[in-house]
């Protein structure tokens, strides 16, 4: 059986959501994960680390793509979907995964776990980033955190 990056992203979303709500990340043996043996542990760990270590920078990218939207009022599930996608596109494997694949996967997660407004917001932010990605990557090392707000405040 081969690993599935789609399933790995879905696992990571659920694990990070558990971390936000309960203060601990869920493990693959949690009863709500299907086909846990298809989850790529290394990829999930790399994405999770990228999200947690770069959250403030990633939030600044979200803000720049939707400046009228208050980050603090962004529903947690939508923020996590965006953080996972942006971490994949900008930190973990910007050359390995085609941008449209990352964006399509994020939209699929939004269809499954969010509502139409969330899906449209995620689509808009990611399409804006699609056109600016090279500029964001060029300034990534010097990027200052936009805010001290964290979705992972319970830890």
Phi, psi and omega per residue, in radians:
X1 nan 2.374 -3.104
X2 -1.700 2.805 3.098
X3 -1.285 2.694 3.104
X4 -2.172 2.056 3.110
X5 -1.187 -0.572 3.080
X6 -1.060 -0.845 3.130
X7 -1.139 -0.638 3.121
X8 -1.121 -0.749 3.097
X9 -1.105 -0.727 3.138
X10 -1.119 -0.749 3.072
X11 -1.038 -0.815 -3.111
X12 -1.096 -0.710 3.100
X13 -1.025 -0.827 -3.130
X14 -1.159 -0.686 3.133
X15 -1.151 -0.785 3.115
X16 -1.158 -0.638 3.097
X17 -1.095 -0.740 3.082
X18 -1.065 -0.685 3.124
X19 -1.111 -0.726 3.123
X20 -1.131 -0.792 -3.049
X21 -1.336 -0.811 -3.002
X22 -1.867 -0.192 3.132
X23 1.514 0.060 3.093
X24 -2.387 2.532 3.085
X25 -1.382 2.470 3.079
X26 -1.326 2.668 3.086
X27 -1.823 2.913 -3.100
X28 -1.097 -0.385 -3.121
X29 -1.467 0.076 3.050
X30 -1.082 2.479 -3.023
X31 -1.152 -0.274 -3.086
X32 -1.589 0.024 3.080
X33 -1.642 2.215 3.095
X34 -1.617 2.561 3.077
X35 0.826 0.908 -3.096
X36 -1.031 -0.443 -3.138
X37 -1.258 -0.196 3.102
X38 -1.622 -0.011 3.123
X39 -1.432 2.255 3.121
X40 -1.463 1.771 -3.066
X41 -1.033 -0.717 -3.109
X42 -1.157 -0.806 3.138
X43 -1.113 -0.759 3.114
X44 -1.063 -0.760 -3.141
X45 -1.138 -0.718 3.120
X46 -1.125 -0.757 3.116
X47 -1.141 -0.768 -3.140
X48 -1.070 -0.786 3.122
X49 -1.065 -0.744 3.134
X50 -1.101 -0.724 3.125
X51 -1.115 -0.874 -3.057
X52 -1.184 -0.702 -3.101
X53 -1.359 -0.388 -3.058
X54 -2.068 0.283 -3.043
X55 -0.919 -0.821 -3.076
X56 -1.153 -0.685 3.089
X57 -1.156 -0.744 3.128
X58 -1.104 -0.695 3.094
X59 -1.119 -0.585 3.101
X60 -1.157 -0.607 3.084
X61 -1.161 -0.722 3.099
X62 -1.066 -0.808 -3.137
X63 -1.064 -0.761 3.140
X64 -1.105 -0.533 -3.137
X65 -1.455 -0.347 3.127
X66 -2.527 1.186 -2.994
X67 -1.116 -0.351 3.141
X68 -1.485 -0.111 -3.083
X69 -1.691 2.237 3.136
X70 -1.356 2.032 -3.115
X71 -0.959 -0.682 -3.088
X72 -1.156 -0.401 3.135
X73 -1.697 0.022 3.109
X74 -1.178 2.164 3.123
X75 -0.982 2.430 -3.054
X76 -0.924 -0.790 -3.083
X77 -1.095 -0.698 3.115
X78 -1.172 -0.712 3.111
X79 -1.084 -0.751 -3.124
X80 -1.147 -0.709 3.086
X81 -1.047 -0.806 3.116
X82 -1.113 -0.760 -3.126
X83 -1.085 -0.728 3.123
X84 -1.113 -0.837 -3.115
X85 -1.110 -0.800 -3.138
X86 -1.140 -0.683 3.100
X87 -1.087 -0.683 3.109
X88 -1.168 -0.766 -3.067
X89 -1.294 -0.540 -2.991
X90 -1.934 -0.445 -2.989
X91 -2.057 -1.012 -2.963
X92 -1.257 -0.954 -3.067
X93 -2.577 1.100 -3.118
X94 -1.088 -0.372 3.137
X95 -1.752 -0.288 -3.017
X96 -1.526 -0.671 -3.084
X97 -1.888 2.160 3.094
X98 -1.011 2.456 -3.106
X99 -0.935 -0.785 -3.104
X100 -1.116 -0.535 3.088
X101 -1.164 -0.822 3.105
X102 -1.032 -0.791 -3.124
X103 -1.135 -0.800 3.125
X104 -1.072 -0.695 3.110
X105 -1.121 -0.708 3.108
X106 -1.120 -0.721 3.127
X107 -1.145 -0.668 3.081
X108 -1.108 -0.709 3.066
X109 -1.089 -0.718 3.129
X110 -1.136 -0.695 3.100
X111 -1.072 -0.633 -3.076
X112 -1.427 -0.660 -2.976
X113 -2.010 -0.132 -3.103
X114 -2.137 -2.868 3.101
X115 -2.003 -3.101 -3.105
X116 -1.072 -0.685 3.133
X117 -1.118 -0.733 3.105
X118 -1.130 -0.758 3.123
X119 -1.060 -0.754 -3.132
X120 -1.175 -0.690 3.104
X121 -1.108 -0.831 3.134
X122 -1.054 -0.796 3.117
X123 -1.034 -0.793 -3.133
X124 -1.109 -0.804 -3.134
X125 -1.107 -0.776 -3.095
X126 -1.239 -0.589 3.071
X127 -1.203 -0.616 3.052
X128 -1.112 -0.776 3.122
X129 -1.137 -0.612 3.135
X130 -0.916 -0.708 -3.117
X131 -1.405 -0.267 -3.072
X132 -2.042 0.071 -2.982
X133 -0.958 -0.795 -3.111
X134 -1.053 -0.708 3.118
X135 -1.157 -0.689 3.124
X136 -1.147 -0.780 3.125
X137 -1.103 -0.683 -3.132
X138 -1.097 -0.529 -3.110
X139 -1.821 0.121 -3.011
X140 -1.017 -0.827 -3.068
X141 -1.104 -0.557 -3.110
X142 -1.657 -0.029 -3.055
X143 -1.139 2.257 3.099
X144 -1.632 2.514 3.063
X145 -1.055 2.417 -3.139
X146 -1.331 -0.628 -2.989
X147 -2.584 2.864 3.030
X148 -1.719 0.103 3.097
X149 -1.206 2.450 3.107
X150 -2.376 2.425 3.039
X151 -1.337 -0.261 -3.102
X152 -1.802 0.634 -3.066
X153 -1.159 -0.300 -3.078
X154 -1.364 -0.100 -3.063
X155 -1.675 nan nan
